[in-house]
Amino acid sequence: MKHKAKKSLGQNFLKSAAALKKIVEAGEIKSGDVILEIGPGKGALTEKLLERVERGLPSLRGKVIAVEKDHELVEFLEKKFEEEIKNKKLILVNDDILNFSITNDGFPIPKNYKLIANIPYNITGAVLKKFLSARNQPELMVLMLQHEVAKRIMARDKKESLLSISVKAYGTPKIIMKVPARYFSPAPKVDSVIISIKNISRQFFEQNNINEENFWQIVKAGFAHKRKKLGGNLKNIANPIGLASVANKRAEDLALADWIELTRA
């Protein structure tokens, strides 16, 4: 099938066997796992995921749920994976992932599922927000992201962001592999990175005895004006006594532990 990548949908098809292998390995797929894939494209990653979930005893075999927005690609995938769809090893959904329901009452996705995908880069932030804060969170995520976005998540320059705090509050991020732009068709303008986010849960809030909603209210207010100091950003919502020690700092200089203390105060 000759399918011209659509810029409007952020389509860049991964063509590297080495990168596909790393993504699947990072997913730590076991018998019975249910995998949610976003934007399967021409099915290169889908094929590798299906190989993994089909291993083991028939009663323990898992399945892949692939959500594709592009109707033309859905038609292509229906033909390519006709047998897998028939056997219900692959559930193909023609939908926008940002509209897709992941609650048990909306679509049969179990509580323990994994999100493994080469996502369109223009919806990276929205995808992370939707799934990390979802009522039905994935237990693990393996995603292809822009290199710069991955560096922001890891905060290797010791400067945190709303994005990095958001990821670290729900899970443990790790960079798996850098993927050069030439490994895609068409090649994007920037290099990419495979990143995993493990141990996804709400334990952070439970263990630290803080209210999730209050925590995000303070963090978002702190990052509302990046160049302003926290004394100004948080003066209307934070306890003055708790704010005193960080009033002259900027939000990017605070680690996760500092935000815990601010929320408690």
N, C-alpha and C positions, 0 to 999 in steps of 0.2 A: 504493500500500500504506500502510495506517495502522498504524504500528509505534510503540508506546509505549516510549520510552527506558527502559532498565532501569538503575536506580541501582546495582544489584549488579555490573553490568558496566562501570560508569563511562561510559555512553553519552551523548555530547553531539554531535549531528550538525552539522557545519560547513555553513553555507548562504551564505557570502560568496564570490562569484565572484572578487573581488579577492584574497582570501586564498588561494583554490585556485590562482590563477594564480601567485602568489608562491612557493607551495610547489613547484609544478612547475618554475618557472624556477630556483629554488635547487638543484633536483636535477640540473641540467646534463645532461639526458638526451640520449644520443647513439644512433645506429643500433646495434642489437644489444644494448643494455643490458637487463639483467634486474633488475626492480624487485621488492622484497619490500615488501608493504603489510600493516600490522597493523590489524586492526579496520576493514575497508572500510565497515562500516555499510550505508548505502543506495546506496553506489557513486558518490558525487559526485566524490571524488578519483580513484577507480579509472577512471572515464570519461576524465578528463583525462590520466591516465598512459597509458592505452591509445592515446589519440590520438597521443601522442608516440612510443611504442615502435613504432607501426605505420608510421611514416614511413620513407622510404628504400627501397632495393631489398629485395625479398622475402627474399633470402638473408641480409640484414643486420638484419632486423627482430628486435626483442627481444620480451620478454614480461613480464607482471605475475603475480606469485605473491601472492595475497591470502589471509591467514589470518584467519578469522572464527570466534569462539567461539559466537556466538548462532545456534542451528540455524534459527530462524525467518528470520533475515536471510540465511542461506546459501540457503534455499529461494527467497527473493525475488531474490537476486543470480543464481541459476542461471537464472531466467526472464529477468531484465533483460539478462544478458550471454550468452544461449544461443549466439549465433553466435560470439562471441569464445572461449568455452569449447570449442566444437566445433572451431574452428580452432587451438586450443592457444595462443592469444595470452594467454589468461587461465587460470591454474590456480587454482582455488578450493579451499581447504582448510578443513574444519570442525574446528578445533582451538584449544586455548589456546596462545597464542604462547610462553608460558613453558615449555610441554612440547614445543613444536615443535622437531624436529631440523634444524639448519642444516648438519650435516656432509654431505659428499658421499655417504657410505655410507648416510645416513638419508633424504635427499631430494635430488633433482637440482638443487641450487643451485650454480652455478659459483663459482669463487674471486672473480671480479670481479662483485659485485652491489651494488646500492644499496638502502638502507632508507629509504623515504619514507612517512610515515604521520602521521595524526592519532590519536595513541595515547590509550587510557584513562589518565587522570592517576593513578589509584590503582596503576598498575604502572610508572610512569616510571622509578623507581630500578632496578627489576628488569630492565627492558628495556635500559637503558643498560649495566648490569653484564653482562648476558648477551651482548650483541652486541659491545661494545667489547673484552671479554676473550676472545671466542670464538676457537677455532682457525681458523675460517673467518669472518674479520671482513668487514663491508661496507667498500667503499672510501670511501663517503660516507653520511651520515645526514642527513635533513631531517625534523624532528619538530615537532609542535605540543606545547608544554609550558605549564604554569602560569607566569605572569609571574614570580612569586617564585622558582620553581625555576630559571628561566633566569638570573635575577639572581645566584643562588647559584653557578651554573656559571661565569659570567663574573667573579665576585668583584669587582664594581665598587666595593664598599666597602673593597677591599684586604684583606678577611678571607677567607682560603681555607677550604675545607671538604673533607671526604673526597670529596664529590661533584665539586667543581671540580678537585681534583687527579686524580681518576680519569679525568675526561674529557680533561684537558689532557695526561695521560701518553700517551694513545692517538691524539689528534687535535687539530684546531684549531677551536674553537667560535666561532660568530659569530651574533649576533642579526640576523635578516632583517627582521622586521616585528612590531609589536604588534597583537594581534587582540582587540578588545573583546568582552566577554561576549555582547553582543547579536547577534554574528555566528553564534551557535550556537542550535540548538533541541534540547532546552530550554537556556536560557541558564544557564551555570554561575555560581557566586557570585563568581568572580574572572576577571580578564582573562587572556589567553593571549599566547604569543609563538611565532613560527616561528623555530626555531634550526637552523643547519646545523653539522655537524661534518665537516670535510674532512680529507684526508690521513691517514686512519685506517690505522694500522700498528703494528708493534712496534719501529720504528726507534729510538724514544727509548731503549729499553733496550739495543739493540745499539750505538748510537752512543756512549752513555755508559758502555758496558762494565759494566753492572750486571745482577744477576740479578733477573728479574721477581718471582719469589716472595719473595725477601728484601726487595725494595723495598716490596711491599705489606704484609709483616709489620711493618715499621717504621712505615709510614704509618698503618696501622690501629691500632697500639698508641699512636701519638702522638695520635690523635683519640679514643681510647677514653674518656677523661675530659676533656671539652672545657675545663673551667675549671681543670684542673690544669696545671702547667707541665711542660715536656718532661723536665726532670730527674727528675721522679717517674714519668711515664708510660713512659719508655724506660730506666730504670735497670737493668732486668734483661736487655735485649736489645741495647742500643747500646754501642759502645766508649766508655768514659769520656772519652778524649782527644777523640774526634770530637764527643761530646755537649757538651763544655765551653762552646763558643761559643754554643750555643742553649739551654742548660739552664734559663735563667730566662725563656724565651719560651714562648708557647702555640702549639699546632699551627697555629692559624688565622693566625699571623703569619709562617709560613714559606712561601716561594715554592717552585716545583718544583725550582729549582736547589739549594735548601737540603736537600731530601729526597734528592737525588742524592748530595750530600756525606756525609750521614748514613749512607746505604746503603754507600757506598765505605768509610767509616771502620769 
